[in-house]
Amino acid sequence: MLGGVSMSLTVFIAGDSTAAHKGTTEKPMTGWGEYLQDHFDDSVRIDNRAVNGRSTKSFLDEGRLEAIERDFQPGDILLIQFGHNDGKQEDPARYADAEGAYPDNLRHFIATARKLGGTPVLLTSVSRRMFTAEATPDPLAVGIYPQVMKQLAADSGTPLLDIFTASQRLYGALGEEGSRHLFMHLPPGAHPNYPDGIQDNTHFSDTGARHIARLVAQAIRRAEGLDTLKQHLLGGAVGVDA
């Protein structure tokens, strides 16, 4: 039973490298899941199961959802964020067609959480840093995967956190150059993990991960169907600092 602040619950994250915990050899690259705990009181535990390079297909095929099932308790939350790797048509181990396998796989995640007495939550893919010729964030930065997930959330009555739209608004407010510091952009020699430098518009710097974690917390506060989880949010999940 959930409800009082004395009760505890676990928020599991199933996702890809944008959310995943990064090891010492990958730093300063950071996944947003590393900072989500900062937005909750001590009665909530974030269990980040996101893994670099995974799609809905490969996450399921590798038994990673089954591993979450073994630890999942009634009342727990399952945050589900994929899309970046599902679109890799050149890789059959990961590719999940946006209008076929992808929503089917997401239904599997949803059904699993509900079967175990928990709450599934869909998160649209956090946007890549891609701008159009008009200097606005590219609405197809992750293909049609965010739109497909939004429709599935509506059809299945699943709580939705529209992180794609929220992240695009953030990048748009900062501008094409102003948003660079949210991502992994390092010149050669700037960090021993990246001696040749790196120009990456998908993976976050420490600063970027903090921003996206804040967007996730803000989206939880606004979402329908997550009243119990909202009770445990700290007051800092308001506003976005550029």
C-alpha positions in Angstrom: 0.0 0.0 0.0 1.2 3.5 -0.9 0.2 6.9 0.3 1.9 8.2 3.4 5.4 9.6 3.4 6.5 6.7 5.6 6.0 4.3 2.8 8.7 3.7 0.3 8.7 3.0 -3.4 11.1 2.3 -6.2 11.2 4.1 -9.5 12.8 1.9 -12.1 14.2 3.5 -15.3 14.2 1.3 -18.5 16.0 3.1 -21.3 19.0 3.9 -23.3 22.3 5.8 -23.0 20.6 9.2 -22.6 19.4 8.0 -19.2 22.0 5.4 -18.3 24.6 5.7 -15.5 28.1 6.4 -17.0 31.3 4.8 -15.7 34.5 6.7 -15.0 35.9 6.0 -18.5 32.9 7.7 -20.0 32.8 10.9 -17.8 32.0 13.7 -18.1 29.3 12.1 -20.2 26.3 11.7 -17.9 22.8 10.2 -18.2 19.8 12.1 -16.9 18.9 9.1 -14.7 21.9 9.8 -12.6 20.3 13.0 -11.2 16.7 12.1 -10.9 17.1 11.0 -7.3 18.0 14.7 -6.4 14.3 15.6 -7.0 12.8 13.1 -4.6 12.7 12.7 -0.8 14.3 9.7 0.9 11.2 7.5 0.6 11.7 7.2 -3.2 14.6 5.1 -4.5 15.6 5.5 -8.2 16.8 2.2 -9.7 18.4 3.1 -13.0 18.4 0.1 -15.3 18.9 2.1 -18.5 21.8 0.7 -20.6 23.9 2.3 -23.3 22.9 1.4 -26.9 19.6 -0.4 -26.1 16.3 -0.2 -27.9 13.0 -1.6 -26.8 13.9 -4.8 -28.8 17.4 -5.4 -27.5 16.3 -4.5 -23.9 13.6 -7.2 -24.0 15.7 -9.7 -25.9 18.5 -9.5 -23.4 16.1 -10.2 -20.5 16.5 -6.8 -18.9 12.8 -6.3 -18.3 12.7 -9.7 -16.7 15.5 -8.7 -14.4 13.4 -5.6 -13.4 10.4 -7.9 -12.8 12.3 -9.9 -10.2 12.8 -6.8 -8.1 9.6 -4.9 -8.9 7.1 -4.6 -6.0 3.4 -3.6 -6.0 3.2 0.2 -6.1 6.5 0.7 -7.8 6.9 2.9 -10.9 8.5 1.9 -14.3 9.7 4.8 -16.4 10.1 3.7 -20.0 12.2 5.8 -22.4 13.4 4.5 -25.8 13.5 5.5 -29.4 17.0 6.6 -30.2 18.2 3.1 -31.0 14.9 1.7 -32.2 15.3 3.7 -35.4 18.7 2.1 -36.4 17.5 0.2 -39.4 21.1 -0.9 -40.2 21.1 -3.0 -36.9 18.6 -5.8 -36.9 19.4 -6.5 -33.2 18.0 -3.1 -32.2 15.7 -1.9 -35.0 12.0 -1.7 -34.0 9.8 -0.2 -36.7 8.1 2.9 -35.3 4.6 1.8 -36.3 5.0 -1.9 -35.6 7.5 -3.5 -33.3 8.1 -0.3 -31.3 4.6 0.2 -30.0 4.2 -3.5 -29.6 7.3 -3.7 -27.4 6.1 -0.7 -25.4 2.8 -2.5 -24.7 4.9 -5.4 -23.3 6.6 -3.0 -20.8 3.2 -1.4 -19.9 1.5 -4.8 -19.4 4.4 -6.1 -17.2 4.3 -3.1 -14.8 0.5 -3.4 -14.5 0.6 -7.1 -14.0 3.0 -6.6 -11.0 0.7 -4.0 -9.4 2.8 -1.0 -10.5 2.5 2.0 -12.7 4.1 2.2 -16.1 5.1 5.7 -17.3 6.0 6.5 -20.9 8.7 9.1 -21.6 9.0 10.4 -25.1 12.7 10.3 -26.3 14.7 13.2 -25.1 15.6 15.2 -28.2 18.9 15.2 -30.0 20.5 18.6 -30.5 19.4 19.1 -34.1 18.3 22.4 -35.6 16.6 23.3 -38.8 17.8 25.8 -41.4 15.4 28.2 -39.6 17.4 27.7 -36.4 14.6 25.9 -34.6 14.8 22.5 -33.0 14.2 19.8 -35.6 10.8 18.1 -34.9 12.2 14.9 -36.4 15.3 14.8 -34.3 14.3 11.3 -33.1 12.1 10.5 -36.1 8.4 9.8 -35.5 9.1 7.8 -32.3 8.0 10.5 -29.9 4.7 11.0 -31.8 4.1 7.2 -31.8 4.7 7.0 -28.1 2.3 9.9 -27.4 -0.5 8.2 -29.3 0.2 4.9 -27.6 0.0 6.6 -24.2 -3.4 8.1 -25.1 -4.7 4.8 -26.5 -3.6 2.8 -23.5 -4.3 5.2 -20.7 -0.7 5.3 -19.7 0.8 8.4 -17.9 3.0 10.3 -20.3 6.0 12.6 -19.7 6.6 14.5 -23.0 10.4 14.9 -22.6 10.9 15.3 -26.3 8.8 18.5 -26.4 10.3 19.8 -23.1 13.9 19.2 -24.2 13.2 20.9 -27.6 11.8 23.9 -25.8 14.9 24.1 -23.6 17.2 23.9 -26.7 15.2 26.5 -28.5 15.3 28.9 -25.6 19.1 28.5 -25.4 19.7 28.6 -29.1 21.8 26.4 -31.3 25.1 27.7 -29.8 23.8 28.2 -26.3 22.7 24.6 -26.1 26.1 23.1 -26.9 27.2 23.0 -23.3 24.3 20.6 -22.5 26.0 18.0 -24.7 29.4 16.3 -25.1 31.4 18.9 -27.0 35.1 18.8 -26.1 38.1 19.9 -28.1 41.2 17.6 -28.4 43.2 17.3 -25.2 40.4 18.8 -22.9 39.7 15.5 -21.1 41.8 12.3 -20.8 38.8 10.1 -21.6 38.4 11.9 -25.0 42.0 12.7 -26.1 40.9 13.4 -29.7 37.9 15.5 -28.5 34.2 14.7 -29.1 31.3 16.4 -30.9 28.2 14.6 -29.8 24.7 16.0 -30.0 22.9 13.0 -28.4 24.7 12.4 -25.1 24.7 14.8 -22.2 27.4 16.6 -20.3 27.0 16.7 -16.5 25.2 20.1 -16.9 22.9 18.7 -19.6 21.9 15.6 -17.6 21.0 17.9 -14.6 18.7 19.9 -16.9 17.0 16.9 -18.3 16.5 15.3 -14.9 14.8 18.6 -13.9 12.5 18.4 -16.9 11.5 14.9 -16.0 10.7 16.0 -12.4 8.7 18.9 -13.7 6.8 16.6 -16.1 6.0 14.2 -13.2 4.6 17.2 -11.3 2.2 18.0 -14.2 1.3 14.5 -15.2 -2.1 12.9 -14.6 -2.2 9.5 -12.8 1.0 10.0 -10.7 -0.5 11.6 -7.6 1.4 9.2 -5.2 4.7 9.9 -6.8 4.1 13.7 -6.8 3.8 13.6 -3.0 7.5 12.7 -2.8 8.9 15.4 -5.2 11.1 18.0 -3.6 10.3 21.7 -4.2 13.2 22.2 -6.5 11.5 20.7 -9.6 10.2 24.1 -10.7 11.7 26.4 -13.4 14.5 25.8 -15.8 17.8 27.6 -15.5 19.6 28.3 -18.7 
